[in-house]
């Protein structure tokens, strides 16, 4: 039985006991290739159905437990970390990434370490640890540049742009996004090019260029929708809503926030739903609906606190006009697009 067939059979068995019995009976067929296949399938679901990606990664971990190869566990843990990060479990995924990094580093697999560092940077930026993310980026870039203009190098530049924007370093952010976009264009990836457009729009929003920022968002959204990128569509809706809010278009902003909320709720992403509710509370506040704003914000912050997100979420998702923003105006309209399976390899 080849790896693809074995992985397919495993995913077709819903009962855990039956699956373990199957694994015991096919132990001789198991190998790293099977884990690689399961990880590839999990990654394909990251932006379409994150819960499905998580389920596949857990099957990969179960299969890896039947192998004596530590790299199998590292790879399966890598797959689960990718799913956790899209579910807002940033601390948990960061810990798993670091465990995998240590395993690969022990075996001198520096490219795999650099790829995991790129993913960890994504988690660090969502935790608001921007300087730490940039320091790690320097280490990862040194290795990735040896292999030419790859998706990982482009993703690294994308993450650098996100961190720089949150630190108020807008020129550096634009330059990083442009480097990333050039690589994605050369690779023929329209979705990733659209993501860079969205990220550029956030910098333009920080610079109060609302017209151009909205044009980039409206151009990017149908590309995501056409490619089944449900998470990215919801995040783009959130970006549009925040931009409308900043221009005083409260009714339109609330409609866009509610659309983003429905998108995240359908994906089972409670953390992102709470983030949207925090934004929605800002609309109520702007409309002097103080009891509604307080109730919604309290509920949202409770969920975020349970996830260890801290004040204003700790991720750079500060609601417009609310909470500490850090340097510059990075607290105004913080949501950015963070990529798909190429982003978290």
Secondary structure as the mmCIF struct_conf table of DSSP 4:
data_model
#
loop_
_struct_conf.conf_type_id
_struct_conf.id
_struct_conf.beg_label_comp_id
_struct_conf.beg_label_asym_id
_struct_conf.beg_label_seq_id
_struct_conf.end_label_comp_id
_struct_conf.end_label_asym_id
_struct_conf.end_label_seq_id
HELX_RH_AL_P HELX_RH_AL_P1 UNK A 3 UNK A 12
HELX_RH_AL_P HELX_RH_AL_P2 UNK A 16 UNK A 25
TURN_TY1_P TURN_TY1_P1 UNK A 26 UNK A 26
HELX_RH_3T_P HELX_RH_3T_P1 UNK A 27 UNK A 29
HELX_RH_AL_P HELX_RH_AL_P3 UNK A 32 UNK A 44
TURN_TY1_P TURN_TY1_P2 UNK A 45 UNK A 48
HELX_RH_AL_P HELX_RH_AL_P4 UNK A 50 UNK A 64
TURN_TY1_P TURN_TY1_P3 UNK A 65 UNK A 66
BEND BEND1 UNK A 67 UNK A 68
HELX_RH_AL_P HELX_RH_AL_P5 UNK A 70 UNK A 86
TURN_TY1_P TURN_TY1_P4 UNK A 87 UNK A 88
HELX_RH_AL_P HELX_RH_AL_P6 UNK A 90 UNK A 106
TURN_TY1_P TURN_TY1_P5 UNK A 107 UNK A 108
HELX_RH_AL_P HELX_RH_AL_P7 UNK A 110 UNK A 126
TURN_TY1_P TURN_TY1_P6 UNK A 127 UNK A 128
HELX_RH_AL_P HELX_RH_AL_P8 UNK A 130 UNK A 144
HELX_RH_3T_P HELX_RH_3T_P2 UNK A 145 UNK A 147
BEND BEND2 UNK A 149 UNK A 149
HELX_RH_AL_P HELX_RH_AL_P9 UNK A 151 UNK A 166
TURN_TY1_P TURN_TY1_P7 UNK A 167 UNK A 168
HELX_RH_AL_P HELX_RH_AL_P10 UNK A 170 UNK A 186
TURN_TY1_P TURN_TY1_P8 UNK A 187 UNK A 188
HELX_RH_AL_P HELX_RH_AL_P11 UNK A 190 UNK A 206
TURN_TY1_P TURN_TY1_P9 UNK A 207 UNK A 208
HELX_RH_AL_P HELX_RH_AL_P12 UNK A 210 UNK A 226
TURN_TY1_P TURN_TY1_P10 UNK A 227 UNK A 228
HELX_RH_AL_P HELX_RH_AL_P13 UNK A 230 UNK A 246
TURN_TY1_P TURN_TY1_P11 UNK A 247 UNK A 248
HELX_RH_AL_P HELX_RH_AL_P14 UNK A 250 UNK A 266
TURN_TY1_P TURN_TY1_P12 UNK A 267 UNK A 268
HELX_RH_AL_P HELX_RH_AL_P15 UNK A 270 UNK A 286
TURN_TY1_P TURN_TY1_P13 UNK A 287 UNK A 288
HELX_RH_AL_P HELX_RH_AL_P16 UNK A 290 UNK A 306
TURN_TY1_P TURN_TY1_P14 UNK A 307 UNK A 308
HELX_RH_3T_P HELX_RH_3T_P3 UNK A 311 UNK A 314
BEND BEND3 UNK A 315 UNK A 316
HELX_LH_PP_P HELX_LH_PP_P1 UNK A 318 UNK A 319
TURN_TY1_P TURN_TY1_P15 UNK A 320 UNK A 321
BEND BEND4 UNK A 323 UNK A 323
BEND BEND5 UNK A 327 UNK A 327
TURN_TY1_P TURN_TY1_P16 UNK A 328 UNK A 331
BEND BEND6 UNK A 332 UNK A 333
TURN_TY1_P TURN_TY1_P17 UNK A 341 UNK A 343
#
